[in-house]
């Protein structure tokens, strides 16, 4: 069986093809086609097949990580969106919770007010009202008002319509009927209902999540349609599966309806890939460090696996999102990050990026701003003869020119400026890791840093030094680790229902009935995707809190019919989870089950463990020696540095830094005071010294 993983980044599109029969894996990178990423996706698949003698018609599955939804929300470049909501609640998505993002700032940006997803003139209200606790109809839906609102939005040129009613998470009847009416009046519109996207309490978050889905929906739907058509036209008939933020893949049809689920598509695949490679080397506590051209993504893996974001801290571009997501922290730091002097005279790097067009100055595509990549060229850490495996030429003189211009502004030497760019970026990334570790009660010294992405291995060891992380793991194919991560996961669907049940008044009959409804729903979804019963797995969990708390923690629920004794025992886990998160617990306080969740998993074929490298000597791997610059003991020094070909480095042979390891998809920097070796799984393990 032949599997293809394609991850689209801001600078490069990464492709991997794995033959599960032979275990052979081949990789490819090409610049991202920013106007329509599907162009580079299909072109890259055709190129990798042609170069490696692979019959593209024999591809069974294409797994894809996309940034379409992410970029649309980050750049605020989505559809003109309208909303139909309950009379009296027109301004829910503007008011929010009266919580300021920065409590004490008198000059701050509030995204949902400064950059509304739905302009107020496109928010229409209708008469209807449902009431808790079970969503009974208090005031019937006024269907004529819905028709009128739909016509008004159509005449206003709205492309997407969101339906968000009060208490619809308890009873979706009114939203579903409104959707039917909208499709009668305006069949071309992209329609979202909040009860379909996020059937949970908390009106502001639910309404905003639905609004994000409507805002990015038309663009994602067009992209998926274009990609399917291009693949078919190219004779690539393998089933397309698209990565979602929850760590699983989904069908094109599902993603087209709920594109909000793909907001962290690419970064989620990176966490999976980093975890897979780390586990191959027996490491269970991992910090995934994915650095590309425009951003750095940080994830945490413990013995229990990766964690999901909670409702209290799931935000994208400043907007709250209530859909399942792997807990990932992203900052604007990458190879294309631009270095500059701000209006106050401070030396800064990022978050602005040169992207892939024009890109860093050394790419020769017209870039005139100094970037991190240009700084690495100046310091001698990138080899002009072996960039992208020799397939892409870089221009050192252009890098020296733009960094030199910045140096003149700063009144520093060329080398001091280049090293300063790297130091600032590394500290920015170290601070991002602290936010996911130290601030969450994790000691980074107990973890291994898994470095990947095009720029991750360039910076990982120096970042590890800042944090006293003892070891860096560089995967066999670091530049396409996210693409490989796509081939390590399964189909995955999450369903949720708000329950509201106290541990002092358990109603197991209602709980079992609701769980069965969700189980039937997710099993049918997997059947529709062609998954056989024996390849399905259902996981249960509940969001719980002590009475009076504002946010929940998740605990697993037992399989099968749940008795009161089994449920009471399960709830006892909440105390342990609460202690782990907050350092204390209240054993005598009643526990409230807020939501029940089911995750349906459909098992998919997966990438095989890479073959161990061949024997040989380190001298066979030596490409050349060259002079590079490192800061050691606070002093900048120039070192004669060995440049090695990664493919030829023998297994379990240690070599010292300073060294530069070259391969097609990235470059790894090993500073002085560090040693490295390639283990039996193909990972390069760098032992960090010089603390």
N, C-alpha and C positions, 0 to 999 in steps of 0.2 A: 504494500500500500504506500502511495506517495502522498506526502503531506507538504503543504506550502504555508509558511508563516510570513506575513507582510506587515511590517510596522512602519507607519508614516510619521516622520518627525518634521520639525520645522526646517531642517536643513537637508537631511538625507532620508531616502526611503530604503529600509533594510529588508532583505529577503533571504529566507532560508528554505531549502528543500531537503526533506528527510525521507529516505526509503526505509520503512519499518521492517522490510524483509531482510535487506542487507546491512542495515545500520548506517549506511553512507549518508553523510550530511555535507551539503555544499552551501556556500553563502554568496551574497552579492549586495552591493550598495550602489545607489545612483542618486543624483540630486532630486529632491522633491519637486514635482510640478505644481507650483503653488496655486495657479489659476484653477486647475482641476487635478487633484492628487490621483485620481483614477488613471490618468494618462501614464504616470510614472509607475504605478502599481502593475499595470498590464505590461508595459514595456519591460520592466524589470523581470517579471516572470518569464517573458519570452526570451530575454537575454540569458538568464541563468540556465534555462532549458537548452538553448542552442549551444552554449559554451560547454555544457557538461553532458551532451548527448542524451538528454531526457526528452521523452515524447510527452509533450504538454497535454495531449489528449488522454494520457494515462493518469493525470493528477486526480486524486480522489477527493481531497478536501483542501480548501483555501481558507486559512484562518487570518483574520485581518484586524489590526489595531488602528483606529482612526482618530484624528484630532479635529474633525469637522465641527462637532458640537462644542468641543473645548474652545476652539478659536472663535467660533461665533459668539460665545458668551464673553470671552475675554476681550475681544475687540468690539463688542456690542454691535455686531454686524449680523443681525437676525432678521426675521420677517416682521412686517407691520402686523402687530398682533392686537386683537380685540378680546374683550372679556364680557361674558354675561354672568351676572351674579345676583345674589339675593338682595331685594330692595332693602336699603339701609346699610349695606356693606360694600359700597362701591370703592371705598378708600382703604380697605384692609391692607392691600399690598403697598400702599403708600405710608400708612401710619406705622405699620409694623407692631412692635411691642413697646414703643417709647423707650427702648434701650438703645443708647448711643454706642456705636462701635468702640469709641474711645471716651470713657466716662468724663475725663477732665479736660478735654480739648474744646476750645471755643471756635476752632477753625478745623473742621473735619468734613470729610466726604461721607455721605450716607448713600450708598449705591442705589438702593431701591427708590430714593427720592431724586438723586442727581441724574441717574440713568434709568428711568422706569422702563420695565420690560413691556408694559402696556400703558400708553399715554392715556391720561384721564378722559380725553374726549372719545376714546374707543372703549370705555368701560360702560356697559349698559346694565340696568337693573330690571328685574322682573319680580312679580308677586309670587311667592311660594314660601313655605316654612315647614321644616321637619323638626321634631323635638326629640331629645334624649329621654329615656336611656336606650330605646330600641329603634329610633328613627320613624316614629309614627307621623303620619301626615296631619299637621295642624291646619295649614292653609294649602289647598291644591295649587298645582302649577298653572299659571295663567299662560296657556299656550299661544294665545294671540299676541301677548307681549313678547314672547320669545320669537315669533315670526317677524314681528316688527323690528325687533333688535337685530335679528339676522340680516334683514333687508337693509337696515341703516348701515351696518358694518360692511356689507357687500358694496353699497354705493360709495362708501368712504375709501374703498380700495384696500381693505384689510385682507391679508392673505391667510391668516390663521386665527381661529377663534377658540378661546378657553372658556369652558363652563365650570364654574366653581360656586357651589351652593353650601350654605350652612348645614352642618351635620350630615352631609352626603356620605361621609365615611360609615355612618350607621345604616344608611339606606340609599342606594344609588339610583333609585327609581326616577326621581325628577331630573337628574343629570342625564340619564340615558334617554329619557324622552326628549329633552332639550336638544341632545345631539341628533336625534332622528329628525327633528323639525329643521335644524340648521342644514342638514344634508338635503332636505327637500327644497329649501329656499336657496341654498348656496352650495351645490355639490362639489364645487372646485376647492372649497376651503379645507384647510388642514384643521381638524377638530380634536380638541383634547378635553377630557373630563378629569377633574381632580380625583374622583373616586376610583378611576381606572389607573391613574399614575401613582397616587400616594394616598390610599384609603386609611388615613390616620387623623387623630385629633390634632389640634393646633392649627387654627385657620390661616394665620399668616404664612407659616411654613408650607402648609398644603397648597394654598393658593399660589404662592411664589414658585413652588416646584412645578405646578401645572403650567404656570406662565413661562417658565424656562423651557418646558417641553414644547409649548406652542411657539416660542420665540425661535428656537433652533430647528423645529420640526421640518418645515419646508426645505431648508437647505440640506439637512441630513437625508431626507427622503429622496431628493433629486440626486444627491451624490450616490446613494446606494443603488438607485435605478440606473444611473450612468455606469457604475462599476459592473453591475450584473450584465448590462448590455455589451460593454467592452470585453468582458471575459468571454461571453458567448461568441462575439464576433471574432475573437482571437482563437477560438477552438478550445478554450479551457472550460471544461464541463464539470469540474469538481465542485462539490457542494460548498457554497460560501457561508462562513460563520464569522460573526463580528464580535470582538471582545467588548465586554461590558465592565462597568466600574466595580461590580461585585466579585470579580475574579473568575467569572465564567464567560462562555461564549453564547451567542444567541443567533437566531435566524435573521436574515435580512428583513423579513416581514415584521417580526417583532420589534426590531430596532427602528424600522420606519415608523411604527406607531408610537414607540416610547423612546425617542432618541435621548431623553434626559438620562437614560441608563448608560450612555456611552461617554459621559463627561470626563471620566478618567480612564478611557479605553487603553491608550498607550502606556501610561504609567502603571496601571494595574498589571499589564502583561510583564512589565519590567520587574515588579516585585515577585511575580511567579517565576520568572526566569532566574532571578538572583537566588531565590530560595532553592530552586532545583539544582543549580550548579553548586551552591554551598553544601547542600545535603549530600551531593556526590562525594565530597571530601570529608563527610562526617561531621560537618559543622551545623549545629542546630540553633544557635543564637547568632543572628545575622542582622547587620544594618545594610540594606540595599542602597546603593549609591549610583544613581543613573544620571549621568551628565551628558547632555547632547549639545546642540548648537545654541539653543535659546534658554534652556531651563535645566534645573537639577531637581530630581525627585528622590525623596528619602522615605524608605519604608522600614518597618521593624518586624523581624521574624523571631519568635521565641519557640520553646519546645511545643507550645500549643498551636503553632502556625502563625499566620498573619492575623491581625485584628481588623475589625470593621470600624469605621467612624461611627460616633454616636450622634444622636440628634442635636446635642448641644454644641458640637464643633464641626459640623459638616457644612462647609461654605465653598462656593465657587465664585470667583470674581466679586466677592463681597455679598453674594446672595445666599440665603439658607436653602439647603437642598435636603429633602427627606426621601432619599432612595438609598438602597444598600451600596456602600462603597468601601473598598479597601482603604485603610487609614494611611494616607500618603501626604507628605508635606512637600510642596513645590515652591521653589523660589526662582527668580529670574537670574540665573547664573549658568553660563555655558561657554562653549568655545567662541561663539559669536558675540558675547557680551562686550559692549563698547566701554572703553575707558575714557574718562573726561574730567574736566575741572568744572564744578558747578558754580552757580552764581556767587556763592559765599567763599569760593576759593578752595573748596575741599576736593580732594582726589577721590574719585568714585569709579566703581566698575559695575555695570548693569543697573537696573534690569533691562535697559534698552539693548536690543540686539541687532546685528547686521543681517541675521537670518541667512538664507541661502542665496538671496539676490539683493544687493550685490555681494554680500558675504564679507569675510575678512579681506583686508587689502592684499594679503599674500595669495589669495585665490586668483587675482588678476581679472576680476569681473567688474572692476570699477569702484570697489570699496575705498573710501577715503578716511574712514575713522579707525583709530587703533583698537584692536580687539584682543581678547585673551589668546586666540590662536596666533596672532601676530607677535605677541609677547613671547610665546613659546618658541616661535621661529628665531627671534632675536637671541634668546638664551641658548640656542643650539639644540633644543629638545625635539624638534621635528626635522626629519631628514627630507630635503627637497627631492632626492632621488627615489624615495620609497614612501611617498604619501599616497594613501589609498592603493597600496600595493604597486605603486609606480604608474597607476592608471590616470592620476591627476597631477598636473604640474603645479607647483607653488613657486612664488616669486619672493625670495628673501629680501631683495632690495626694496620692494614695496612695503614690506613689514618694517624694515629699518626706517624708512622715510616717515611713515605715519607715527610710529612710536617716538621717533626723534622729534617730531613736531610737538608732541605732548610733553616730551622731556624739556623742551625749550620753555614751555608754559610753566612747568614746575621748577625750573632751574635745577634739574637733576641730570645725571649722565644717562646715556641711552640704556645701559645695563641696569642702573638703579631703577629707572622708570619701568622697564620690562619686568624686573623682579618685583617691583611694587604692585604692578597689575596682578601678578600671580598671587602675591601675599594677600591682597585685599579680597580677591575672589575666594581663596582658600578659607579665609576667616569667615566670610559670609556663609560658605557652605558648612563650616564647622558649627556656626551658630544655629543653622537649620537643623543639624543633627542633635545639638543640645536640646532644642525644642521638642524633639521626639523621644529623647532618652532621659536626660537628667531631669527635665521638667515633668516627666511621667514616672519618675522613680526607678528608671533603669540606669545602671552603671555602664557606660560605653566601654570601659576597660574589660568587661566580661564578654564582649561581642567581637566577631570578625566583621570587617568592612568588605562587602562584596562590590567591587568597582566595575562598572560597565558603562555602555554608551560610548559614543565616539570620543568623549573627553574625560570620562570617569577615571580610567587608568593613568591619565596624564597628571592628575591632581590628588589621587586617593592617598598615597603614602604621606604626603605632606599634610593633608587634612587629618589623617590618622595620628600623626605626631602631635598636632595641636590638641587632640582629644585623648592622647595616651592609649589609643587603641593598638593592641599589640600585633595585629596581623591583618593583612589585606589579601583577599582572594580575588584573582582576576580570572574570569571564566575563559574557556577555550576560545570562544568567539565573543569577546566583550562588546564589540560594536553592534552586534545583532542579538544581544541577549533578550531584548524585549520580543523580537520576532520568534526566538526559540521558546520564550515563555508562553506564547500563543499555542504552542504544540504540547504543552504540559497540562492543559486544563480540560474541562468538560463543559457540556451544555449545562446552564444553570439558570433556574428561574426562582425568584423570591416572591412569595405572596404573604400578605399581612392582614390582620383584622384586629381592630381595637376591641378589647375585652372588658376591662375594668371589673376586676374581681378581687376581693380581699381574702387574705389567708384565714381570717376569722369567720368568713362566710363563703366557703368554697361551694361551687356548683359544678361538679364534675360532669353532670349530664349535659349542661350547656357547653362546657369546654370541649368534651369529646365530639359533640355535634358540630361545633364550629371547626374543629381540627379536621374532621372528616370532609366538610365542605371544601376547605382549602386543599386538602390532599387530593380530592377528586379533580379540582381545578388544575393543579400543577401536573398531575398524572396525565390529564387529557392534553395539556400543552406538550408534554414530552411525546405522547403518542402521535400527535399531529406532526411532530418533527421526525417521526420515523424511528423512535427509540423503543426497542423491545422491553417487555416487563422485566426481564432478567438483567437488563442494563440500566435500570433505574434505582435511585436511592433517594429517600426522603429524610431530611433532617429537620427536627423540631426545636424551637426555642421560644422563650418568652422575655419580653421587656418588663422589668420589675423595678419597684422603688418602695422606699418607706413612705408612709402616709405624710403628706406635706412637702415632699421633695418635688423639685421641678423637672428633674431628668432621670432617665432610667439606665439600668445596667442589664445586660443580657445573660440569661442562664439557659442551659439545655433542658429540654423536656423529654421524658421517657417515651419509648416507642410503644405501640399497641394501645389497648384500652387503658386509660389513666384512672386509677382509683384515688380516693381521697388520701389514703396512706402514701401512695406513690407520689402524689402531687405535693404533699406536705414535706416529704423527704427531699424532693427536687428543690423546693423553695428554700430549704436550709442552705443550699449552695449560695444563695444570694448574699448571706452574711459574709461568706468567705470572699466572694467577688468584691463586695463593698469594702471590706478591709484591705484587699489588695489595691483597690483604686484610690481609697481615701485615707487609709491608715487606721480606721476605726469601724465599728459596726454596733447595732443596737438589737441585741438578741430578743428583747421583749417587745419590740415595736412591730405592729402588724405590717405585713408586706402586701403591696398592691400589684396584681398582674395587670399591666396596662395594655400590652399588645401580645398577640401570639403570632409567630412567624413560622413558615414552612419554606424550606429550600429544596426544590426538586433538581436532582442531578441526573443527567443522562451521560453515561460514560462514552468517551470518544477515544479514537486511536491516538497514541502519543509518541513523541520523539524518543529515540533509543539512546542509551548511554553511549557517549563517544568512545571510540577505540583509543587505547593507550598509545602514546607516541612511540616511535621507533628508536632503536639504540643509536649510538654515535658518540661523538665527543663535543665538548663545548666549543672547541676551535672550529669545528665544522659549521657551527651556527653563527660564528663571528662574521659580520658583514664588513665592518670597518671600525676605526676609532676616530673620535672627533672631540673637539673641545666644547664643553658645556659649562654652564654657570649654575652654582647652588649656593644658598646661604647656609653656612654651618657655623654654629656658635656665635651667631650675630654678625658674621663677616661674610661678604660676598667673595667667593673664590672660584677660579676656573680650574676644571678637572679634565684630564684626558679620559674620555669615557668610551666604553665598549658598546657598540651597537650590534644586537643579536637578532637573527631571524627566528621568530617564535616557533615556526614549524619544525626547525632543526634542533631545538634545545632538547637534550636527552632527559629522560625521566629520572627524577630523584638525584639530580646532580646540582649541588648548591653552587651559586656564583654570587660574588659580592657586588655592591654598588660602589661607585656610580655606574649605572648601566641604563641603556635604552633598549627596549624590546620592540621590534617592529613586526607588524602584521597588517593585513589588508584593511581591517576594519577599525584599528585604533593603534595608538602608541602608548606603551607603558613606561613610566619614569620610575627608576629605582635610585633614590638619592644615596649619597655616602652614608655609612653607618647602618646600612640595611643589607640583608641577604635574601636570595630568592631561589626557588626550585619549582619544577613542574612535577606534580604528583601523578599517581596512577590514573586519575580520572581526567587528566588533561588540564586541570586548573593550575595556575601559577600562584604559589603561596609566597607572599613577601613578608618576611619577619622584620618588623619595624623597630629600628633602634634610634639612638640619639635623643631619648626623652630628656 
